[in-house]
Structure formats: C-alpha cells, structure tokens
Amino acid sequence: MGIPTRIHSKLWLEHNGEMLLGVGRAELLRRIGELGSLKKAAESLGMSYRAAWGRIKRTEAAMGIPLVEDTGVRREGYRLTPEGRHIVDAFLRWQEDVRRYAATRATELPFLDIIDAESGLPGRTHEDRGQ
C-alpha cells in the first residue's frame, strides 16, 4: 500500500519585509510560557539560547511590543507578557483554522482520485465530492 496523501503548509506573517511571527517563533514563545525558561524552551526545540533570543528580539522589534519579560530569576526565568500570550494564542488558533480549512478543501481536488487509485486506496466518487 502506498503512502497516504498529506497536506503541508507553512504560515507566517511579515510586515514591511520583517518577520512578525511564524510557526517556529510561535512554538518558541509557547514553550517559554509553558516552561518559564528561554533556555529550556530553546533546548527543547534544538536551538541555541542566542538564536532563540535573537528571534524573539527581532519579532518584538517588528511588532513594537514586548512579548517576553524577565521574571528576575538569573538568565532563565522568562514568561510571556499578557500581549505575548494573546498574540501566540491567536496565531496558533489561526494556524489551526487554516489547517482545518485546507484539509477540508483538499478533498475537493480532482487529482486526488488518481493518487488514491494509484496508492490502492479507495478512490472518491463524484458524489463524495458533491458533484
């Protein structure tokens, strides 16, 4: 049996050519909020502290607002600002909405019948696509 067809997409937001937020940065920020540590968040994503800090600072500069704040615990203690939490939550909801929409609309693509037939998976009929 063949490999099932999968949908992939990459979403990010730019403003004046500057990266505002993408999946990677949103995940980094989400993990800072979850772990309470920039160092731990960066390590969990396989990135250096310096790279993570640079990405956050570039995003903050592009947005014009702070997204993380120091908790006062030496170099590790960071948390999302209220604005940072709101932005990350909104971006992740948007990303999930787009993913669901793309998955639903992909079932309407006519060439998937050919791919399904070649993979040995049951093909869709015109009725399945609402035709």
N, C-alpha and C positions, 0 to 999 in steps of 0.2 A: 504494500500500500504506500502511496506517495505521502509526501509531507503536506499537511493541510495548508491552505492559503491563509496568510496572516496579513493584517494591516499594520503599517508602520507610519508614524508621522512625527515630525519634530516641530514643536511650537515655541516661539519666543517672541518677545516684544522689544522693539527698538524705538528710539526717539532721537531724531537728528543724527542718525548713524551710530548712536551709542546703545549698547545692550542694556535694556531695562531689567528684563527677567526672562529666564528660560527654565527648562525642566531641571537642569543641573543646579542652578543657583537657588531655585525654589526648594529643591530637596536639601541642599546645604543649609538653608535657613530653617527649614522644617526640623532638621536634625539638631540644630543649635537649640531651638525651642524645646525639643524633646530631651536632649542630653545635658543642656545647661553648660555646654563647653564647646568653644570653637575648635579646640584641639581634637576632642573626641569626635566631633561631627566631621572634621576634615579627614581624620584617620579612617572613620567608618566608610568614607567614600574613596579611599585610596589616594588622597591628595595631601599635599603639604600644608602646614599651617599658613605659611607665607602665601601660597597660591589661593587658599580659601579667603584669607584676609584681603588680598588684592581684589578678588572678585566682588566681595561684599562692599568694599570701599568704592569700586567703580560703579556698582549699582546704586549705592547711596548718592554718589555724586550726580549720576544721570537722573535720579528721581528727585534729588534735592531734599531728601528727608533721611533721618537715621532709621535704620532697620534693626540694628542690634545695639545693646548697651552693656557696659561692663557692670558686673554685679559686685565688684570690689574684691573678688577672690583672685589672687595673683594669676594673671595671664590666662587662666582657664575659664573663669566664670563670666559667661555671656548669656544674655537672654534676648528674646525678640522684644522690640518696643511694641506698644499696642498697634501702631501703624504697620510695623513689620509683620506682626501676626495676621492682621487684617489682609494685607497685601498677599501674603503667602497662601492663606486660606482661599481668598478669592481666585488667585491664579490656579491653584490646584483644582478647585471646583470647575473653573472654565476649561481647563485641560481635560478633565473627565467628561464634561458635557460634549466637547468637540470629539473626543474618542468614541463616545457612545453614538453620536450622530454619524460619524464616519463609518462605524461598524454597521449601523442600520442601512445607510445609503449604499454601502458596498454590496449588499445583497441584490441590488438592482442592476449591477454591472453585467451586461450581456455576455462578456467573455468568460465569466466565472463558470458558466455551463461547460465550456470547452475544457477549462482547467479541471473542474470536478470530474468530468468524464475521463480525462487522461490519468487522473490520480486513482481512479477506481472508486471514487466516492459517488454516491448517488447524485445525479445532476438535478437541477431545478427545472421545473416546467414553467411555461409562460404563465400559468395560473399562480405558481408560487411567487412570481414577481408582480402579480396584479395585472397581467396583460391578457 
